[in-house]
Amino acid sequence: MMTFYTAGIIVFIITSVFISLYDMRTMHIPLWLLYAGLLLSAVFFAIDDFGTFLWRCCGAVSLFVIFFLTKILTRGKLGLGDLQYSIYCGLVSSFPSCFYSLLISCLICTLFLSLRYLITKKKKIYFTPFMFVGSIFMLFLL
């Protein structure tokens, strides 16, 4: 039997795959899809267990603050879509797993960026797929 938690995770995976593919192609995030997935997942998580949902909200706020400070410190180099997507990843990863998710995302992105720069000399990256992979990794690890 599928629980509301599982339904929220499935919504996250489906929407994140489309968001990541769209981001890799256009360097933009379809906000309507992000907000729809975020709202639907939040409702499923809140129905499943409200106490855990509060920890999930703490994770979402934590990642938002980290990405907001990063956006300010890098003078806007981080996209607004990545900032908004961090809320979604924080909600799914929960607190304190969201920090491990961010660490995994940054490590994978650093490896990818290093290899890509050696081959093509491109510096611009799309961070959404790496946040998705980090969140999924933490979901299956914990």
N, C-alpha and C positions, 0 to 999 in steps of 0.2 A: 504494500500500500504506500502511495506517495504522500509524504508529509508536506506541509506548507514550506518548511525549510528547503526541502528538495526542489519544490516548484520555484522558489526564489533563486536557487543556484542555477537551475535550468534556464530561467529567464536571463540571468546574468551572463551565462555562457553564450546563449544564442545572440543576445544583443551585442555583447562584446566582440564576438567574431565579426559581425557586420560592421561595427564601429571601427575595429582595428583594420579591416580590409579597406574601408573607405578612407581612413586616415593615412594608410600607406600609399594610397593612390592619389589623394588630393591634398594632403597635409591639413585637412579640416575634419571636424567631427560633426556628424549630423545630430544637432542638439535635440531635435524632436525625439529621436530614437533613444538618446541618452536619458532624457527626462522620463520618457515612457517606461523604459526598463528600470530606472531608479525608483520610480513611484511604485511600479508593480512589485518589484523585489522587496521594497520597504514594507508594503502592505502584507506580503506573504510572511516576512520575518516577524512583523509585529503580531500577526495572528498566531504564529507558531509558539513564540515565547516572548512575552513583553520584557521580562527581566534581561534576557539576552539581547533583545532589540536595543535596550538602552546602552549596552556595551558596544553594540554595532554603531550606534549614533556617535559614541565617543571616538571610535575608530575613524568614522567619516570626518568628524570635526578635526581630529588630530592630523590626518593626511591633508585636509584642506589648508590648515594653518601652515604646515611644512611647505606645501606647494605654493601657497600665497607668498610666504617669505622668500622662497626661491625665485618666484616671479619678480618680486621687488628687487632683490639683490642682483639678479642678472639683467635688470633693466628691460624686462619684457621679452626676453629671449624664449621663455617658456610660454607656450600658447595658452589661451584662455580655455580651450577645449580640454587640454590636459589637466588644468586646474579643476575643472568641473568633473572630469572623469575620475579624479582622485577621490572625490566624495563617494562615488559609486564603488570604487575598489575598497575604500575604508569601511563602507557599510557591509560589504560582503566578507572582508577579512576579519572584521571585528577588532576590538582592542584587547591586548597589545600585539596581536598577530599582524596588524597592519604595518608595523615597523619592520618586521621580518620580510613581509611582502615587498615593501619599498626597497629594502636592502637587496633582495634577490633581483628585483627589477633593475636596479642601478648596476649591479654586477653583470647581468646579462647584457644590458645596454652598452656598458663600457667595453666588453669583449667584442660585441658586434660593431661598435663605432670604431674601435681600433683596427679591426680587420678591414672594414669598409674604407677607412681613410687610407690605409696602406694600398688598397687596390684602386680606388676611384678618386681619392682626394676630396670627397664630399664631406662637408661638416654638418649639414642640416640633418636632423633625425626626426623620426616620429616616435614619440615615447609611449603612446597608448598601447601598442601591442606588447611592449615590455611590462607595463603595469598589469595587463591582462594575464600574462604568463606568470608573473610574480604572485598575483592573487590566486590563480588556479593552483600553483605549486603549494601555497600555504594551505589551501583548502584540502588538498589530498595528503599533505604532510601531517596536519593536525587533526 
